Structure formats: structure tokens, C-alpha cells
Amino acid sequence: MEILRFPGLGWELPISRVALSIGNLDIYWYGVIIAVGFGLGLWVYLSHNRTCGIHPDEGLDIILWAMVGAIVGARAYYVAFQWDNYKDNLKEIFNLRGGGLAIYGGIIGALIVAFIVCRIKKLPMLPVADAAFPGVMLGQAIGRWGNFCNREAFGGYTNGLFAMQLKQSDVAASNLTHSVLKHAVEIDGTRYIQVHPTFLYESFWNISVLIILLLFTKHRKYNGQIFLIYLLGYGLGRAWIEGLRTDQLIFFGTGVAVSQVLSGGLVVASAAILIYRFVKDRQKAKSAQ
């Protein structure tokens, strides 16, 4: 059991990566939290199927296949941009227990599989997306706490109110920047780094976006509107938070944070479509008067 400190808040939290052990098998909090996120996200999705015009039975078939696509896509995306860490040990690609899932990869994988299943079942894709993405948002908000247990997905040095102190030996050396190491402190003979808890920022941001999505779901004016609001809301937060992180996935040695660029692109595209539809609907309403 290790201690994570929040000096600005006066908190010291005992935490372990391992939730429980069965014989020689350790079950990690990361996996437990991800599973809880998937489960609650599925519940939100199923509760909104009829609101979006999807029969629950059909909706369940689609989302179960999409969840498989999400896991494969999330791992493939992460491995692709961390290939140097896996090319000499390919078996590690299939080791999911220690982390290494990329949210955008999961979204891409889920959308591809959902699109294929919808085509097979001759169902419209956009209502499914509208029903699904409030649940996706909840799952992401919960899933970020898996990063907390793994001592990963943190940001650079900060001395702000929410600054988090981690035992330096507990985090990957590749995530330690010069600034973070420069401001490391020694407490009771143990060296700690002090960083932005970006997992916390993103979790709170995602909950805020989730509330907006739920408010809009019952009043959506066209298929795909909730999905577009998700892309806009999540993309805005991720573009900001990704810039704080020290473990960014870099686009093949270019120095460009791929998730930050992708977020920016999605924000621009979704905002443009939402504005276009808003203007178009206003024009239709005026012409109908």
C-alpha cells in the first residue's frame, strides 16, 4: 500500500494497484474500474435506446459487438504509438492488466464495428450513436480513476491547489520530465514528484459533459446531435488536458501529440456541423411561419 499526497488539500490517500489476489493471480484496480465503467456505460445506453428510437434488443446486440471493437481499437491505437516498447516483446501487446488503452482508439474501434453491425441489421447508425455516447462519457469519467490507481496519465509540475505527490519510483521513468524532476521533494527519506492530477481534471470534465448530453438527449432535434455534442465537449477538454500530460502519445517521432491534434480537429468539425444545422433549422422555422 502506497501513499498519494495532495498537499494543497491536506490529503494523504493510501492506494494499491492490486484490488485482490487469488492465489498467484493479482486482479488490478485498473481492470476492475474499467469493467465498472463499461457496465455503467452500458446501463446508460440501454436506458436511452427507446428515447433514440432503437429497440433494446437490437441495441444490446450492437453495443456488445461495439464493446469488443472498443477494446481492440483502444489497445491497437496505444500499441501503434508506443511501438518501440512492444516490437521486441510482442506478447506484451496482449497484456492489458497493467494499462495501455487509448480512449480515441476505443471510440474509433467501437464506431467501426457498430457501423458494420448496423449495416448488417439494416439499422440507422446515428440514433445508435446518440443513445450510446452519454454512456461512453460516463464510462470515460469512471475509467480515468484506473489511471489514478496505476499512477499514470498525470501532468507536469504544479504547485496549485490540486497538486498531487507520487512516489517517484512508482511511475515510469519515461513520464518524468526535466521540470518534474527538478521540483521533486524528499519526504521521510522517499523522493516524491508533484504533478497535475490530469486524470482528475478529465474525470470531472467528462461528468460535466455527461450532464449536458443527458439534458439534450430527450430534446434532440435530429439524429447525430448528441454524438456531435459529445465530440465537441470531450474534444475541448481533451485538447486542453492533453497539453498538460507528460505521457502523450506522439505521432511517430514528430513531437506532435496525436490525441491533442485529433481533439482539435474533432472540435472544429463537430462545431461546424452543429452551427450549420442550427442555422438551417432556424431558416426552416422562419420560412414555415
C-alpha positions in Angstrom: 0.0 0.0 0.0 1.5 3.4 -1.1 0.5 6.9 0.0 -0.6 9.5 -2.6 -0.4 13.1 -1.2 -2.4 16.2 -2.1 -0.5 18.8 -0.1 -2.7 21.7 -1.1 -5.8 19.9 0.2 -4.0 18.3 3.2 -5.0 14.8 2.0 -2.9 11.6 2.2 -4.6 8.6 0.4 -3.4 5.0 0.8 -3.7 3.2 -2.5 -2.7 0.0 -4.1 -2.6 -1.2 -7.8 -3.9 -4.6 -6.7 -7.6 -4.9 -5.8 -7.4 -8.5 -4.6 -5.2 -11.6 -5.1 -6.5 -15.1 -5.8 -3.6 -17.5 -5.3 -0.8 -16.2 -7.5 -3.2 -14.1 -9.6 -3.4 -10.4 -8.9 -6.5 -8.6 -10.0 -5.7 -4.9 -10.6 -7.9 -1.9 -9.8 -7.3 -0.7 -13.3 -9.2 -3.7 -14.8 -11.9 -3.5 -12.1 -12.5 0.2 -12.7 -12.6 -0.2 -16.5 -15.1 -3.1 -16.1 -17.3 -0.9 -13.9 -17.1 1.9 -16.4 -18.2 -0.4 -19.2 -21.0 -1.8 -17.1 -22.5 1.5 -16.1 -22.0 3.0 -19.6 -23.9 0.0 -21.0 -26.7 0.7 -18.5 -27.0 4.3 -19.6 -27.0 3.3 -23.2 -29.8 0.7 -22.8 -31.9 3.2 -20.8 -31.7 5.7 -23.7 -32.4 3.2 -26.6 -36.1 3.8 -26.8 -35.6 7.6 -26.5 -33.5 7.5 -29.6 -35.8 5.1 -31.5 -33.7 1.9 -31.1 -35.3 -1.3 -29.8 -33.5 -2.5 -26.7 -32.8 -6.0 -28.1 -31.3 -4.6 -31.2 -29.4 -2.0 -29.3 -27.9 -4.7 -27.0 -26.6 -6.7 -29.9 -24.9 -3.6 -31.4 -23.3 -2.4 -28.3 -21.9 -5.8 -27.2 -20.1 -6.1 -30.6 -19.1 -2.4 -30.3 -17.5 -3.1 -26.9 -15.3 -5.8 -28.4 -14.3 -3.3 -31.1 -13.6 -0.7 -28.4 -11.2 -2.9 -26.5 -9.3 -4.0 -29.7 -9.2 -0.4 -31.0 -8.1 1.1 -27.7 -5.2 -1.4 -27.4 -4.2 -1.2 -31.1 -4.1 2.6 -31.0 -1.9 2.6 -27.9 0.5 0.0 -29.2 0.8 1.7 -32.6 2.0 4.9 -31.0 4.2 3.1 -28.4 5.6 0.5 -30.9 9.2 0.8 -29.7 8.0 -0.6 -26.3 6.4 -3.7 -27.9 8.4 -4.5 -31.0 10.9 -6.7 -29.2 8.3 -8.4 -26.9 5.1 -9.0 -28.9 3.5 -11.0 -26.2 3.1 -7.8 -24.1 0.7 -6.5 -26.7 -1.9 -8.8 -25.2 -1.2 -7.9 -21.5 -4.0 -5.5 -20.7 -3.9 -5.8 -16.9 -1.2 -3.1 -16.4 -2.8 -0.4 -18.5 -2.2 0.8 -22.0 -5.7 1.6 -23.5 -6.2 4.7 -25.6 -9.7 6.3 -25.5 -9.7 7.6 -29.0 -8.7 4.2 -30.3 -11.6 2.6 -28.4 -14.0 5.1 -29.9 -12.7 4.5 -33.4 -12.9 0.7 -32.9 -16.4 0.8 -31.5 -17.7 3.1 -34.2 -16.3 0.9 -37.0 -17.8 -2.3 -35.5 -21.1 -0.6 -34.7 -21.3 0.7 -38.3 -20.8 -2.8 -39.7 -23.4 -4.3 -37.4 -25.9 -1.6 -38.2 -25.4 -2.2 -41.9 -25.9 -6.0 -41.4 -29.1 -5.4 -39.3 -30.2 -2.5 -41.7 -30.5 -0.1 -38.8 -29.6 3.6 -38.8 -26.2 4.4 -37.2 -26.7 7.9 -35.9 -29.6 7.1 -33.4 -27.4 4.3 -32.0 -24.6 6.8 -31.6 -26.9 9.3 -29.9 -28.0 6.6 -27.4 -24.5 5.3 -26.8 -22.4 8.3 -26.2 -23.8 9.5 -22.9 -22.9 6.0 -21.6 -19.5 6.3 -23.3 -19.0 9.6 -21.5 -19.8 8.1 -18.1 -17.5 5.1 -18.8 -14.7 7.5 -19.6 -15.3 9.5 -16.4 -15.1 6.4 -14.3 -12.2 4.8 -16.3 -9.9 7.7 -15.6 -9.7 6.6 -12.0 -8.0 3.4 -13.2 -5.1 5.8 -14.3 -5.1 7.1 -10.7 -4.6 3.6 -9.3 -1.8 2.9 -11.9 -0.1 6.2 -11.2 -0.2 7.2 -14.8 -1.8 9.9 -17.1 -0.5 12.7 -14.9 0.7 16.1 -15.9 3.8 18.3 -15.4 4.8 20.0 -12.3 2.3 22.3 -10.5 2.1 24.0 -7.1 -1.6 24.5 -7.4 -4.4 23.5 -5.0 -4.9 20.1 -6.6 -1.2 19.2 -6.9 -0.6 15.5 -6.4 2.6 14.0 -5.0 3.6 10.5 -6.2 6.5 8.3 -5.2 9.0 8.7 -8.0 9.9 5.1 -8.0 6.3 4.1 -8.7 6.0 5.9 -12.1 7.5 5.2 -15.4 10.8 7.0 -16.0 9.7 7.9 -19.5 6.9 10.1 -18.0 9.3 12.2 -15.8 10.2 15.5 -17.5 13.1 17.7 -16.5 10.7 20.1 -14.8 9.0 17.4 -12.8 12.4 16.0 -11.6 13.7 19.5 -10.8 10.8 20.1 -8.4 10.9 16.6 -6.8 10.8 16.6 -3.0 12.0 14.2 -0.3 9.6 13.2 2.4 10.7 10.8 5.2 13.6 9.6 3.0 11.4 8.9 0.0 11.5 11.0 -3.2 8.2 12.3 -4.5 7.2 14.2 -7.7 4.5 16.8 -7.6 2.3 17.0 -10.7 -1.1 17.9 -12.2 -3.7 15.1 -11.5 -4.9 15.2 -15.1 -6.9 12.1 -14.6 -9.0 14.1 -12.1 -9.4 17.1 -14.4 -10.6 14.8 -17.2 -13.0 12.8 -15.0 -14.6 16.0 -13.7 -14.8 17.5 -17.2 -16.4 14.3 -18.5 -19.0 14.4 -15.8 -19.9 18.0 -16.8 -20.2 16.9 -20.4 -22.3 13.9 -19.4 -24.8 16.2 -17.7 -25.1 18.3 -20.9 -25.6 15.2 -23.0 -28.3 13.9 -20.7 -30.1 17.2 -20.8 -30.1 17.3 -24.6 -31.0 13.6 -25.2 -34.7 14.0 -24.6 -34.8 17.2 -26.7 -32.6 16.3 -29.6 -33.8 17.7 -32.9 -32.0 15.4 -35.3 -30.2 12.1 -35.4 -26.5 12.6 -34.6 -26.9 15.7 -32.5 -25.9 14.1 -29.2 -22.9 12.4 -30.9 -21.8 15.8 -32.2 -22.1 17.4 -28.8 -20.1 14.6 -27.3 -17.3 15.2 -29.9 -17.3 18.9 -29.2 -17.5 18.7 -25.4 -15.0 15.9 -24.9 -12.7 17.2 -27.6 -12.5 20.7 -25.9 -11.5 19.2 -22.6 -9.1 16.6 -24.0 -7.3 19.2 -26.2 -6.6 21.3 -23.1 -5.8 18.4 -20.7 -3.6 16.5 -23.2 -1.3 19.6 -23.3 -0.6 19.2 -19.5 0.3 15.5 -19.7 3.8 14.1 -19.7 2.9 10.7 -21.3 1.4 11.9 -24.6 1.2 9.5 -27.5 3.4 11.1 -30.1 2.8 10.8 -33.8 5.7 8.6 -35.0 8.6 10.7 -33.7 7.3 14.1 -35.0 6.9 15.5 -31.5 3.2 16.1 -32.2 0.7 14.8 -29.5 -1.7 12.8 -31.7 -4.6 13.0 -29.3 -4.3 16.7 -28.9 -4.4 17.2 -32.7 -7.2 14.8 -33.1 -9.2 16.5 -30.4 -8.7 19.9 -32.1 -9.9 18.5 -35.4 -13.0 17.0 -33.9 -13.9 20.2 -32.1 -13.7 22.2 -35.3 -15.6 19.6 -37.4 -18.3 19.0 -34.8 -18.8 22.7 -34.1 -19.1 23.5 -37.8 -21.8 20.8 -38.3 -23.7 21.9 -35.2 -23.7 25.5 -36.3 -24.7 24.6 -39.8 -27.6 22.5 -38.5 -28.7 25.3 -36.1 -28.7 27.9 -38.8 -30.5 25.6 -41.2 -33.2 24.8 -38.6 -33.7 28.5 -37.9 -34.1 29.2 -41.5 -36.7 26.4 -41.9 -38.6 27.7 -38.9 -38.7 31.2 -40.3 -39.9 30.0 -43.7 -42.6 28.0 -42.1 -44.1 31.0 -40.4 
